[in-house]
């Protein structure tokens, strides 16, 4: 259940997931939490399923359900995990990143810790948006912007969309800017990049998130049935009884028109009328019907090119292209492959009632070398099968149903970039080593984590060798306080303010 709130104006924002039952003891805590952010209360058996789809910043569990913490950390690495523990409770099984709040529930302490966690989460989101905007304004391309989990400490997550790459972060930044706005959105992206998931995220943050979300792939419906499917038909116009149509089903909510570039000329006219006048006319009827529906469209085709070819109406294109969002293909998001693979593997394992297995080094190399023509959808299917096939709690390369080696391509560079040439007169070993490291960095897009994996080295060893060889490092790793220590310090300050 989602707790209702009257504190919308003063809330920090974000999301809190509470695992437990709606008891008298929990009631004051729930009110306190919901005064800070959207708070969802679920029973223990639904916690992981809910967490897989909810972008929670804070997880609050009773000590009886602390077994959920390890799995929750796999699903949401940056999640702040809070355990409500009685004075005589057992501390076994709690890791260093778990915050303990005593029972009976100290609502002031709970408020302070959650306030810090939510503000940190909001600050991280704002920092990412500014970083993305900064690089966009400076004209930095996708390959030049490379992040690792060590640098970020987490994936950026928005309504189930996970990323740590610049191109996808720019898309998430646009999604956050369109929140609370019902403008028409056009999502560009190859098949399998997650256009429908993005449309659902837009709807979840619209002015009418409780309205129905209806998705339809226009490319999967024959020309003769598209108008009837969308706008309905009266009895006698087509075989069968009256049909209301998907626009009527989505009335008061949102409709997602995927592959809108496949719309016929007649359908384009009807869509234009809906967008301009909010009116549809069922097939076989002369009586128009008014609907209140937000339209989000998706396409894997270049609509601007179709307009110039005379295949797509220019006026409809302008009406759809009010707020365009581009989703990069997975092959342009190399740093997302392994985190997404782990996430999908965990989801599939939880659905089967199993503990998520680990992924071997050779399986990781195979995943990151694959070209992913089917994008995120293909990766999800591969990891679901791997969850079924793997044995002994470890996914190996043989468990991955990947295509032939012809589809395994390096992320960048050609033969010259990956060839080490020894002169006829010989060469010094340190010069060859320097060249190996430089060319490996180039092949990895200057990503030190990926370059270290290519050479089979620990990242710390790789960075040490870079320094010894005099190769400039792209980043420094400042000393950071542990997350729990930082939370306690800031929470103490919050308690002083509250008191």
N, C-alpha and C positions, 0 to 999 in steps of 0.2 A: 504494500500500500504506500501511497505518497501522502505525506502529511501536509494538510492545508495550512496556509500561512497568511497573516495580515501584516507582515513586516517587510513587504516587497521593497519599500522605499529605502530602508536602512540596511539591507542585507549586503554581505560582502560578495556573494556570488559563488558559483561553483556547485559541487554536489557532494552529499554525504550519504553513505549507505550504512544503515544500522541493521545488525543481525540479531533477531530476538523476537519476543512476543510483546504485544501491546498490554503491558501490566501497569499497575498503579505506580510502581517504582520507576518505570521507564517514562511515564507521561511527562514529568517536569523536564527530564533530559531531552525528550523529543521536541518540546516547545522551545527549549534553549537552542538546540541545533537548528531547528527550522527558522529561527529568527536570524540565523547566519547565512543559510544556503538551502537549496532544494534538498529535502531529506526524505529518503525512501526507507521504509521498514519492511524487512522480509524475513521469513523463517529460515533456519539454518540450511534446510535441504534445497532452498531456491537461491542461496547466496551466490554461488559461483556462476550459475546461469545468468543471474541478474548482473553480476559484475562484468561478465563478458560483453554485455551490450551497453552498460551504463558507464559513462565517463566520470566515475567517482574520484574525488580528490582525497576523501577520508573514509576509512572503514572502521566502524565501531562494533566490537563483538564482545559477548560475555565470555568469561574464562572457560565455560563449558564447551564453547565452540572454537577454541583456539586452534584446533586442528586445521581450520580453514585458512589460517594465516599464511602457511607456506604456499598453498595453491594460489591464494590471492596475490602474493608477491610475484608469482610467475605470470599471472594475467596482467597485473598493473604494477610494474617495478617501482614507480614513483609514489605509489599509494601510501599515505600515512596511516599506519595500522595502530589502533587503540584497543587495548583490552581492559575491560571492567573487571577488577579482581578484588575479592574480599581479603580481609587482613590475614586470614589463615589459608589463603589460596596457595597453590603450588606454582612456582616460577619456571618449572621445567618446560622446555619446548619453545620458549620465547627467545627470539633472536635479538641482536643488539639494536635493530631498527624499530622495535615494537615499543610503543609508549603505554605505560600502565597507569590507569586512573583508579583510585581506590573506591571500594563500595563499603557502605552505602554511597551512591553516586554523588561525588562532589561536583555539582553543576558549574561552579565558578572555575574549577580547574579544567573541566571538560570544555567549557566555553573558551578558555584561554588557549588551550592546545589546538582546538579546532580553528580558532581565529588565526593563529599563526600559520597553520597548515594551509588554510584557504587563501590567506594573503600571499604566501609563498607560491602557491599554484597559480594565482592570478598574475603575480609578478613574472613568473616564468613564461606564461602565455604572452604577456605584453612584451617581454624581452624578445621572444621569438618573432613576434610581429614586427617589432622595430628592426631587428636584425635582417629579416627578410626584406623589409622596405628599404633599408639602407643599401643592401646589396643590389636590389633592383634598380635603385636610383644611380648607383655607381656602374651599372651595366655589367655586373659580374654574372657570368653564365653558370649553368648547372654544374659543369665539371669542376669549376673553380671553387665551388662551395661544397665542402665535404665535412661531415661531422661523424663522430664516433660515440658509442655509449659512454666512454670515459669522459668525453667533453660535455655531454648533455646530461648524463646520469639518468636519462629516461627517454621514452618515445613521446612525441607530441601526440596527444589523443583527442579526437573530437568526434563524439557520437559514434564510436566504434571505428573511426578512421585513424590508423596508426602510421606515423612517419617520423623520420629524422633527417630527411633530405630537403634541400632548399626549394626545389620545384614544387613539391607537394606542400611544403610549408606555406608557400605563396598562395596556393589554393585554399588552405585552411584559413589563412588571414582574410581572404575574400569572403569565405563563409561566415566568419565572425562579423565582418562589416555589414553583411546583409541581414543579420539577426533582427527580428522584430519588424522587418520590412516585407511587404507582400508583392514586391516587384517581380516581374517575369525574369527567369534565369535560364540561360542557355549553357548547357554543360557539354564541352567538347572532350572527347577522349576515345581511344581505341576500345574495341570490345574487350570486356573483362577488367577495365581499369577502375570500376566501382561507381559508375554514373548513378545507378539507382540508389546506392548507399549514400552518396552525396545528396541526392534529391531528398531522401528521407531525413538526413541531417538538417537540411534547409527547412523542411516542414516542421521538424521538432522545435525549431527556434523561430517559427513564424508567429503571426498574431493569433492564429487559430490552430495551435498544436494539437488540440483535442478533436479537430475535424478529421474526416477520413482521408487517408492517403491511398490513392489508386494509381497503380502503374500499369502501363500497356506498352508493348513493343509493336510499333506500327509495321516493322519489317516482317513480323511473324503472322500478320493477318492479310488475307487476300484483298485485292482492290475492291471486290464487290461487297465485302463485309465490313470494311473499315468504318464507313459512315454509320452503319447500323450499330456497330460495336460501341462507337463513341457517343452518338447522339440518340440512339434508340430507334424504334420503328413502331408504327401503328399496325393493328391487325389487318392482314390482307396485303400489306406492302411486301412482305417476305414470308416464306413458309414459317409456321409456328405462331405463337401468341405474341402479344405486345412485349416490347423490350424497352426498359427505361433508358439504358445506355450508361456508359461509364461517367460521363459528365454529370448526370443526375446523381449517380452513386457518390461522386466526390463533392456534391454541393455542400458548401460551407467548409470545405477542406482544400485539398490539393490533388491535382492530377499530373502524373509524370508521363510525358510522351517521348518514349525512347525511339531512336532512329527516325526522327521527324523528317529527315531528308528523303525518306521513302514515300512521303505523302503524295497522293495523286493531285493533279491540278484542281479537281472539284473539292477534294478534302482540304486543300490549302485555302480555298475561298471560305469554306465553312469555319476553319480554324481562325482565320483573320476576323471573321464576324464575332466569334466568341471573345477574342482578345479586345476588340474595339468596342463592342456593344454589350457583352455579357449575355448573349442570346444564342440559343441553339434551336434547330428545327428538326424534329424526328423524321426519319425517312418515311415518305408516304403521307406526311401531314403538311397542312398549310398554316398551322398555328404555332408560332414561335413560343419558346419557353425561356424564361429568364433564369440564369444560374449564377451563383457566386462561387467561383472556383479559381484558385491560383494555379497558373500553368507554369510548369517547369519542363523544359524540353532537353533532350539529349541527342547527340549525333556523333557518329564516327566518320562523317564525311565533311568535306570543306564546303559549307553552305555558300560562302562568298563566291566560290568558283561555280557552284551550281546556278547561282543567280546570274553570273555573266554568261553561262551557257543557255540561259532562258528556261532552265528546268525547274527552278524554285522562284517563287514570287518575291520580288524585291521588297514590297511593302510588308509581307509576312516576316521576312528575314529581319527587317528593322524592328518589328514588334516583338520578335522572340529574342533578339540579341541586345536587350536592354542591359543585362548584367551578365556578361560572358565569364565562364570559369573554365580554365584549361587543366585537364588531368594528365600528367605525364605518364607514359607507359612504364611498366616495371623495369624494363631494361635501362631506362634512364634514372632509376632509383636504386643503384646497386647496394647502397648501405641499408636499404629497407628490407632486402631479401631475407637475410638471416633473422632479424627480429620478427618479421611477419611470419616466417616459417615456424619459429618457436611459438608464436601466439596461436597460429592455426593448429599446430600440433597439440598444444594444451587444450584448446577448445574441443578438438576431436576426441582427445583422451578423456576429458571430463564427461563428454556426452556418452561415452562407453563405460563410464564408471571406473576408469583406470587412472593411475598416477602418470603424469606426462613423462615420457622417456627423454633421455639426453640425445643430442645429435653429435655424431662422431665428426672428427676433423675432415675425413675424406668426403663425408656426406655434405658438410658445409661448403667445401670447395666445389663440389658438383652443383650445389644449389646456386652458388654465386657466379659460376661460370656459364650457367644455362641462359639461353636468350629470352625465354618467357614470352613467346608469341601470344599466348593466351592471357598474359598479364596476371593480376592478382587472383583472378578466378582460377587459373590453371595452378598457381602455387597452392591455393587452398585445397584443391582437389588432390594434388600430389601429397600434401601433408596428411590429409585424411586417410589416404591409402597407406601411407607410411605408418600411421598410428596403428593400423590393423596388422600390417606385415611384420613390424619390428619385434625382435625377441630380446629378452634379457635386459629390458629397459634402455636400449640403445638403438637409435636409427643409424644404419650404415648406408653406404651409397647404393647397395643392391636393393634396398627397400624403396628407393625413389623411382617411380615409373617415368623416367625422363626419356626424351627422344634420343635419336642416334647422335653420335659424336659430331655430326655435321652441324648440329644446332648449338654446340658448345663453342662460343666465340669469346675472345677477350673483350673487356669493356672498352678499351681504346688502344690505339697504337697499331703499328704493322710489324712486318718482319724486322725492319731496321731498328725499331724501338726495342725489340726483344732479343737481339742478336749481339753476342759478345765476340769481338774479333781480336785474335792474338796476332800481333805483327810477326813477320818471318824472323826478325831478330830477337823475338822474345819480349816479355813485358814483366814489370815488377808486380808481385802479388797484391800489394796494397792498392796499386792503380787499378788492377782488374777488379778487386773487391769494391773499390769506389764506384767503378762503372756499373757493376752489378746492382749495387744499392740505388744508384741514381736512376737506372733504367727500370728497376722494379717499382720505385716510387712513381715514375712517369706512367707505367702501365696501370698502377693502382689509383691514378688520378690524384697523386700527392696525399693519399690517405695512408697514414702510417700503420694503422691497424690492419688494413687489407694487405699492404706490402709485407708486413711481418708474417701474415698467414701464408702468403705466396712462397716465402722463403722458409717456412716451417720454424720460425723463431718466435719466442715470447716478445711481446711489444716492448717491454722494458729493455730486453737485450738488443732489439732492433734500434731503439733510440740511443742506447749507449754506443753502438757501433757507428751510428750517424755522427755522434759527437767526436769519436775517435778519428773518423775519416774526414772531419771538417766539412760535413754537409749540413747546410743550414736547416734547422728544425722549424717547422711551420707553427708550432705552438709550444707553450711552456705549461707545465702542470703545477699551478700554485697549490700550496698546502691548504687543505680545507678541513674545517671542523666536521666531525661526524654529524649525520642528520639529526640523530636523537639529541646530541649535546646542544646543537644549534636550536632545536625546538625548545628544549628545557630552558635555555637562557632567555629566549624571546618570550616563552610562555610565562616565565617568572616576571618579566617586565609587564606583561599583560595583566597578571594577577595584581601587581602593584597599582596599575591604573584602575582596575575594577574596584579594588578595596578603597 
